[in-house]
């Protein structure tokens, strides 16, 4: 086993620690999926996982490549239509934790998953919102998992797909957004909280310097006076992640 | 009339009788039960200038787009789930490939669902508490309304009535009473919103079998025009209880579709030069069927007595 810890492994483990046994979590594709399934196999066996495809209380016994994998249905508590997902679970306020990622994020946690460049003639056409806009609108809190680089942590998103804490000078309250908005950004260099709606570095991985984090961020990042050092996954956790949860290394690149 | 008529037809007949160039089309099924066999038949019949409606265009619409038969895409998430990009869509929309060749009408999933909900409910629009604080309302179809009771401003999306909905299901009778289990996506809304409906079933059964388990019937024959029997018709998507999602295919597709030349070669081999789904599956080989065939996980059933 390659013992070198990858960026994805660090992020997945740190994200899993945010989840408690009592949470109802809206799970997305990729790293969030791994983080939730890791939490379920370690400290949060009763974590209640909902997928936008309609699987409610899913207990997947293999890594779902997509959020609509058949293994999410087998053994689930309920399988509902997408109308129930977006109306009853999200809009009605029944989701505590939502997971998001994206191509760009700004200091307020606004996320772009739509285009890089101009909307009508983009440099890169990304997939778009999917359920991300409504997850960001309605979940009690949002956890964001993204690798940090100046290309992705930008002064201004080329397109705001999912709302953060402030848009065109207005707060979530002024915008009428019911959910709590982004609560943490979990990156490969450190973890940020939102203090008065602005991203603030509060935790850092061992061996990473504040200036490394600043260099990877496209704006003058706020840094907390009392930075905490982040716990790294144990060898048992790594074995679980690599050998059981993602043996094909689809996401643990 | 529509309730007792035998509506069974071949895929060829059903598509030829219900879809014209310039029509709007929805093939729904969220990851599960995606109508690939139907999509391929539409490509073979060269029905053009389609307005293609789907929350997740997935590989099926990307293939129709590469085949040059789609002029507008109405959607909310255009990716290869868990893998990456849909390359035909990117090649027709990104600046480096010149002028955009595909019109996009873009929402979030909730927005797309709202359009189909309004269509299926016979209402002109749907209201949702969404899109505030985002750039999505630059699509002028997303508007707002003031609630007459609370004064709250809510987002709206207009009803959509596709000319044709194609819904792949596990079981149906010849009248189109269609049963689905597992993920149900927005199939019911799509069927009720559309002007015509084709049901494509893994298995055709007698009505008496449908009547044994009426809660399982997602789409009633009342709204159905054609019924097609097409086993394996959703591959590389899946049919719960029949066959697994061919995840390896979705992963390999990235490589095949990245280059227009290998993409066209694949279309030639697996779409244009086969006459139907049976030939497509033969070409895929018997190993594939063995590999993806579902294990048995039956539920016990319920007492419908009184």
Interface residues (C-beta under 8 A of the other chain):
Chain A: X29 X30 X52 X53 X54 X55 X64 X65 X66 X67 X68 X69 X70 X72 X73 X74 X79 X80 X81 X82 X83 X86 X90 X91 X110 X114 X117 X118 X119 X120 X121 X122 X123 X124 X125 X126 X127 X128 X129 X130 X131 X132 X133 X134 X137 X138 X159 X160 X161 X162 X163 X164 X167 X170 X172 X175 X176 X177 X178 X250
Chain B: X30 X31 X32 X55 X56 X75 X76 X77 X78 X79 X81 X82 X83 X85 X86 X89 X90 X93 X94 X95 X96 X100 X106 X107 X108 X109 X110 X111 X113 X117 X128 X129 X130 X131 X132 X133 X134 X135 X136 X138 X152 X153 X181 X182 X183 X184 X185 X186 X188 X189 X238 X240 X244 X245 X247 X250 X251 X294 X297
